[in-house]
Amino acid sequence: RAVITGVQRMFPIMGKHSSNYGAAAMDGSIARYLQYDELIYLAPYGLKNGNLDFGIRNFDELMRYGVFADGPGEEVLAVLKDGETLVYPPMRVNRLGGTVLDYIAKHLAPALGLKACEQDITIEQIRKGEIAGLAFVGNAVKVTPVGKIDIVKPAEDMQSGEKIETLVEFGIHPTIAKIRDQFLDELC
């Protein structure tokens, strides 16, 4: 169960070092205060009328034009409704740049007969049903399906908030399950 609160990943991750984890741990704790398993960061821009807009900071606009970045310690991987195409955010969203996502996109997906490409993943695509499944991927989480995403407007204390919308409730998409199972088999 993941939550979008409007937190944006504003700066690029410049390597895997301790300075990246303090703010991420605090942001991740927001999700847990709100009774979710993980937070989804948004990109430092929105996709408005087909154009990147780096000026979007308002919560309502972010929820309309927002673009996924990643989680505090893991990447985001989506399956399009064709069930055969995986998409993951470009580095311009300031995502982590993890090795697990790289391995899945370049090696595991092609071995399973899947296409993988880099593209923005938007809140609007999820609302329209263009995204059929989503997973967090990373060294710690491996391949973990996302079953539900809620949008919550946090209160000033960041420890409570108002649920605005259940963006989506997924089952475990068969393609995500196949990737998860193959990845775990290869690790073992």
C-alpha positions in Angstrom: 0.0 0.0 0.0 1.6 3.2 -1.2 0.7 6.9 -0.7 1.3 10.0 -2.7 1.4 13.1 -0.6 2.8 15.6 -3.0 6.4 15.2 -1.8 8.7 15.8 -4.8 12.3 14.6 -5.3 13.7 18.0 -6.1 17.4 17.2 -6.5 19.4 14.5 -8.4 20.8 11.6 -6.5 24.5 11.9 -7.0 25.7 8.5 -5.9 24.8 6.0 -3.3 26.0 7.7 -0.1 24.6 8.4 3.4 23.5 12.0 2.6 20.7 10.6 0.4 19.1 8.5 3.2 18.3 11.0 6.0 15.6 12.9 4.2 14.3 9.8 2.5 13.9 8.1 5.9 11.9 11.1 7.2 9.8 11.1 4.0 9.2 7.4 4.3 8.1 7.8 7.9 5.4 10.1 6.7 3.9 7.2 4.9 4.0 5.1 8.0 2.4 7.8 10.1 -0.4 7.8 7.6 -0.7 4.0 7.9 0.9 3.1 4.5 3.8 0.9 3.7 5.6 3.3 1.4 5.7 6.8 -0.1 5.8 7.6 -3.8 7.9 10.6 -4.6 6.9 12.8 -7.5 9.2 14.3 -10.0 10.4 18.0 -9.8 8.1 18.7 -12.7 4.6 18.0 -13.9 3.5 17.0 -17.4 1.0 19.7 -18.4 -0.4 19.8 -22.0 2.4 17.5 -23.1 5.2 19.8 -21.7 7.4 19.5 -18.7 6.5 22.2 -16.2 9.1 22.7 -13.4 6.9 25.3 -11.7 4.2 23.0 -10.4 4.3 23.0 -6.6 0.6 23.3 -5.6 -0.9 20.1 -4.2 -4.0 20.1 -6.5 -1.9 20.7 -9.6 0.6 18.0 -8.6 -2.3 15.6 -8.3 -3.5 16.5 -11.7 -0.1 16.7 -13.6 2.2 14.8 -11.3 4.9 12.4 -12.6 6.2 9.5 -10.5 9.9 9.5 -9.5 10.5 6.6 -7.1 10.2 5.6 -3.5 12.5 6.7 -0.7 14.7 3.6 -1.2 13.5 1.9 -4.3 12.6 2.4 -8.0 9.2 2.2 -9.6 8.4 -0.1 -12.5 5.1 -0.2 -14.3 3.3 -2.6 -16.7 1.2 -1.0 -19.5 -2.2 -2.4 -20.2 -0.8 -4.6 -23.1 0.8 -6.7 -20.4 4.0 -6.9 -22.4 5.6 -3.5 -22.0 7.4 -2.3 -18.9 8.0 1.4 -18.3 10.2 3.1 -15.8 10.9 6.8 -15.2 13.8 8.7 -16.9 16.7 9.9 -14.7 15.4 13.5 -15.0 12.8 12.7 -12.3 15.7 12.5 -9.9 15.2 8.8 -9.3 17.7 6.6 -7.5 19.3 5.0 -10.6 19.3 1.5 -9.0 21.0 -1.6 -10.3 17.9 -3.9 -9.8 15.8 -1.7 -12.2 18.7 -1.6 -14.6 19.1 -5.4 -14.6 15.3 -6.0 -15.0 15.1 -3.5 -17.9 18.2 -4.6 -19.8 18.4 -8.3 -19.1 15.5 -10.0 -17.3 12.6 -8.4 -19.3 14.1 -9.2 -22.7 14.8 -12.8 -21.5 11.1 -13.1 -20.6 10.0 -11.6 -24.0 9.0 -8.3 -22.6 9.7 -4.8 -23.8 11.2 -2.2 -21.4 11.4 1.5 -22.1 12.0 4.7 -20.2 9.1 7.1 -20.1 7.3 9.4 -17.6 4.7 7.6 -15.5 1.9 10.0 -14.7 -0.9 10.1 -12.2 -3.2 10.8 -15.2 -2.0 7.5 -16.9 -3.1 5.6 -13.9 -6.4 7.3 -13.7 -7.0 6.5 -17.4 -6.1 2.8 -16.9 -3.1 2.9 -19.1 -1.0 1.4 -16.3 -2.1 -2.2 -15.4 0.4 -3.0 -12.6 3.1 -1.4 -10.6 6.0 -2.6 -8.4 8.8 -1.2 -6.3 12.1 -2.7 -7.2 15.4 -2.5 -5.4 18.1 -4.3 -3.4 16.0 -4.5 -0.2 12.5 -4.9 -1.7 13.5 -7.1 -4.6 10.3 -6.9 -6.8 7.4 -5.9 -4.6 4.0 -5.5 -6.2 2.1 -2.3 -5.3 -1.5 -3.2 -4.6 -3.0 0.1 -3.8 -2.1 3.8 -4.2 -4.0 6.5 -2.2 -3.6 10.3 -2.5 -3.4 11.9 0.9 -3.1 15.6 1.6 -0.9 15.8 4.7 -1.7 18.0 7.6 0.8 20.6 8.8 2.3 18.1 11.4 2.8 15.6 8.5 1.6 12.8 10.9 -2.0 12.9 9.8 -3.9 13.9 6.6 -7.0 13.8 4.5 -7.4 11.0 2.1 -8.4 12.7 -1.2 -8.6 9.7 -3.5 -7.8 6.0 -4.0 -5.9 6.4 -7.2 -5.9 2.7 -8.0 -6.2 -0.8 -6.5 -4.3 -3.4 -8.4 -4.2 -7.1 -8.0 -0.8 -8.6 -8.6 -0.4 -8.2 -12.3 0.7 -11.5 -13.9 3.7 -9.8 -15.6 4.8 -8.3 -12.2 4.5 -11.8 -10.7 6.5 -13.3 -13.5 9.3 -10.8 -13.0 9.2 -11.1 -9.2 9.4 -14.9 -9.4 12.2 -15.0 -12.1 14.2 -12.4 -10.2 14.0 -14.4 -6.9 14.9 -17.6 -8.8 18.0 -16.0 -10.2 19.0 -14.6 -6.8 18.7 -18.1 -5.2 
